[in-house]
Amino acid sequence: FHDGSPFTAKDVVASAAGFADGEVQAVGSHQVEFRLDEPDAGLPMRLSQPEFYISPAHAMGSGIGTGLYRVKSFTPGQRLLTERVRTHYKDGSAGWFDEVELTSISSEPVRGQALGEYLVDAVDLRDAAHVASLPDIALLPDARHPTQAVSSDVSTPAQISHLRPLDNLRAAERWWFA
């Protein structure tokens, strides 16, 4: 974990509480066993969703994780600042930004204005009409929001998928902040 503590089965057990009807127990230092009250074909899908993440058992909900970015500061409802973990095993093949800052702007017109004035690099918008005419803004479809408006200065993937992890039956790959 980012705090230097080892990732163990105990962390998975603590994090999995409430994600399955039954018992989750450690059967080794790096193995867990789910004993379900009844068959649950949806469990693997639920465990692959962004809502399920593993935290250290000693610091549940702290933002400490194992991902390519660690939480530098967090103000609920306002701002999240993360920094790249240079010693992460994916360093050099992912995580091209030294820091990522997410700022909450609740007003959609203000989000669009912030993008148009180059104060932010990307925003989610339901109505992108007021930024569609900007020459250096790309409008990308998104499964949860009608549009993501992104500055052309930000590299975007060739394809934005509406699929969630495991929708295509491949192993889940997630980008973790924490």
C-alpha positions in Angstrom: 0.0 0.0 0.0 1.0 3.6 -0.3 1.7 3.8 3.4 4.3 1.0 3.1 2.1 -1.7 4.7 1.9 -5.0 2.9 -1.2 -6.0 0.9 -2.6 -9.2 2.6 -5.7 -11.3 2.6 -6.8 -9.5 5.8 -7.2 -6.3 3.7 -9.4 -8.1 1.2 -11.6 -9.6 4.0 -12.0 -6.2 5.6 -12.8 -4.5 2.2 -15.2 -7.3 1.0 -17.6 -6.8 4.0 -21.1 -6.3 2.6 -20.3 -7.3 -1.0 -21.5 -10.9 -0.6 -24.2 -12.7 1.4 -22.1 -15.0 3.4 -18.6 -15.2 5.0 -15.3 -14.0 3.6 -12.2 -15.4 5.4 -8.5 -15.4 4.9 -7.2 -18.9 4.2 -3.6 -17.8 3.8 -1.6 -14.6 3.8 -2.6 -13.9 0.2 -5.7 -16.1 -0.3 -9.3 -15.5 0.6 -12.4 -17.8 0.5 -15.9 -16.6 0.0 -18.5 -19.0 1.6 -21.8 -17.8 0.2 -25.2 -18.4 1.8 -26.5 -19.3 -1.7 -25.1 -19.2 -5.3 -24.4 -15.7 -6.6 -23.4 -15.6 -10.3 -23.2 -11.8 -10.1 -20.5 -11.7 -7.4 -17.5 -11.6 -9.8 -19.1 -8.7 -11.7 -19.8 -6.7 -8.4 -16.2 -7.3 -7.3 -14.9 -5.8 -10.6 -16.9 -2.6 -10.3 -15.3 0.7 -9.3 -17.3 0.7 -6.1 -15.3 -2.2 -4.8 -11.8 -1.3 -3.9 -9.4 -2.8 -1.4 -8.1 -0.6 1.5 -5.7 -1.6 4.2 -7.6 -3.2 7.1 -5.9 -0.8 9.5 -7.1 2.3 7.6 -10.4 1.6 5.9 -11.8 4.6 4.0 -8.5 6.5 4.3 -7.7 6.8 0.6 -4.6 4.6 1.0 -4.4 2.2 -1.8 -2.0 0.4 -4.2 -2.7 2.3 -7.4 -0.5 4.3 -9.8 -1.7 7.5 -8.1 -1.8 8.2 -4.3 -4.0 10.8 -2.6 -2.0 13.9 -1.8 -5.0 15.9 -0.6 -8.8 15.5 -0.5 -11.6 17.9 0.4 -15.0 16.1 0.1 -17.2 17.8 -2.5 -14.5 20.2 -3.5 -11.1 18.8 -4.6 -9.0 15.7 -5.0 -5.3 16.0 -5.7 -3.3 12.9 -6.5 0.4 12.3 -7.3 2.0 9.6 -9.4 3.7 6.8 -7.5 7.1 6.6 -9.3 8.0 3.2 -7.8 4.7 1.6 -9.0 5.2 -1.4 -11.2 3.3 0.3 -14.1 5.4 3.4 -14.0 6.8 4.0 -17.4 3.9 2.2 -19.1 1.0 4.2 -17.7 0.4 7.3 -15.6 1.8 10.0 -17.7 0.8 12.9 -15.4 2.8 13.8 -12.3 -0.3 15.0 -10.6 -4.0 14.7 -11.3 -6.4 17.3 -9.8 -10.2 16.8 -9.8 -12.2 19.8 -8.9 -15.9 19.8 -8.2 -17.8 22.5 -10.1 -21.5 21.8 -9.5 -22.9 24.3 -12.0 -22.8 23.0 -15.6 -22.6 26.4 -17.2 -19.7 27.3 -15.0 -17.9 24.0 -15.9 -18.3 24.9 -19.6 -17.0 28.4 -19.0 -14.0 27.1 -17.0 -13.2 24.8 -20.0 -13.6 27.6 -22.5 -11.3 29.8 -20.5 -8.7 27.0 -20.2 -9.0 26.8 -16.4 -9.7 23.1 -16.6 -8.8 20.4 -19.2 -12.0 18.3 -19.2 -15.6 18.5 -18.0 -18.7 16.4 -18.1 -21.7 18.2 -19.6 -25.3 17.2 -20.4 -25.6 20.0 -22.9 -22.3 20.8 -24.8 -23.8 23.3 -27.2 -22.0 26.2 -25.6 -18.6 24.6 -26.0 -19.2 22.7 -29.3 -18.0 25.7 -31.3 -14.6 26.0 -29.6 -12.0 24.8 -32.1 -9.7 23.1 -29.7 -12.3 21.1 -27.7 -13.2 17.5 -28.5 -16.6 16.2 -27.5 -16.5 12.6 -26.5 -19.5 10.3 -25.8 -19.7 8.7 -22.3 -21.9 6.0 -20.9 -22.9 8.0 -17.7 -23.0 11.5 -19.2 -24.0 12.5 -22.7 -20.7 14.3 -23.3 -17.2 14.7 -22.0 -15.7 17.9 -23.4 -11.9 17.7 -23.5 -9.2 20.1 -24.4 -7.1 19.0 -27.4 -4.0 19.6 -25.2 -5.1 16.4 -23.3 -4.4 13.2 -25.1 -7.5 11.1 -25.4 -7.8 7.4 -26.2 -8.7 6.3 -29.7 -11.9 4.8 -28.4 -14.1 5.6 -25.4 -16.0 2.5 -24.3 -19.3 2.3 -22.6 -18.4 -1.0 -21.1 -17.6 -1.5 -17.4 -14.9 -3.9 -16.2 -15.7 -7.5 -17.2 -18.5 -6.6 -19.6 -16.5 -8.2 -22.3 -15.5 -11.2 -20.1 -11.9 -10.2 -19.9 -10.1 -9.6 -16.7 -10.9 -6.2 -15.2 -8.5 -3.4 -15.6 -9.1 -0.3 -13.6 -7.2 2.9 -13.2 -6.9 3.4 -9.4 -6.4 6.7 -7.7 -6.0 5.0 -4.4 
